[in-house]
Amino acid sequence: MPRTQDDRTAWTVHPVDVNPEAIRERLRRQLYSVALGLGMIVLLILMLTQRPDRGSMGVQGAVNAVLIATCVGGLWWVQSGRALRTIERLLYTANTVAIMIQFATLRTTPVPDVPLEIASTHLLLIANAIVGYLAFSTRVGASLSLGSYGLAVLLCTWAVLGQRDPALLLTSTRLHVSVATLLLLVYALAWYRSSFLKIAGEQRALERQALTDPLTGLPNRHATYAAIERLLEEAQEGTPGSVILLDVDHFKAVNDAHGHPTGDRVLIALSDALRAHADSTHTPGRWGGEEFILVVPGLGLSEAAALAERLRTHLHSTPHPDAGVVTASFGVTTPLPGDDLGRLTARADQALYRAKTAGRNRVEVHQLPDAAGAD
């Protein structure tokens, strides 16, 4: 069935366009689902294994309970398909607050437990930095990571000084330096990821630009070659397919009478009509100048001719608002054994030439040697 497609840029070289943003969104949701699930398990283990004789157990237990509730809410948010940006910021904020509280409670933690607590809390700080780079730009994530690390070091130093143990201060300093190195590595990875995505996006944009007609947004002639080659490969396997070549009738007269801007709008309107009459497996393209092509896999010769006739009728019965009635001539052909791109398109061009010499505004089909193979 024909479908309407108003966005000219929706058609690219391939019938199905892969959306990198959608892929990244799906992967991030999967990542957060796994991370939040594991986070809940770790927090539950910490609560169950926490020493009952610690003076800070009440505060630490409350922090863990809040974090578990945050993980549950975050998991629900991610699974419900809601915007990730909101929950990312909430998770980052909640984790940062919890980390700072944990560093502050070191002041009342038994001395033998302090190094382990510092190390485990710093690991949470590193994990939170990774969330920050996912939730924010690399520059903002780096600023937040540096700020969180600086505040954590200040709170930890204040807490350790309260323990009045020089060896503990030396141990905590070593841990701070080690974590700083890891945070620099996380930043380097985030910078590399950001740079790679930027370069990949620019490369994809350049490729898209090189294969897209700038006026109509359709694949250009070079881009449609790939669709025709696929059609020829499928024909060798016995799958039907056809090529429709069309040319705007008296286009020079349109430009002369109404100006080139109007001529451009006529070509844009024709490209929109091509999209509206094509389905998701077809590839419409601008062949050059006022010539267009429609590659239709799955349609035999008679079916493709019927599609061309519907398109011809639509153009004839739909006057352009500036140029009036603008018609087109059509040539239709289908692959033959031993065909290549040149022979196939040459036959379509021959059929188009017959349509134009026979009076224009008509569909001509290149008849097969064996009429039984028409479909």
Order of alpha helices (4+ residues) and beta strands (2+ residues): alpha-alpha-alpha-alpha-alpha-alpha-alpha-beta-alpha-alpha-beta-beta-alpha-beta-alpha-beta
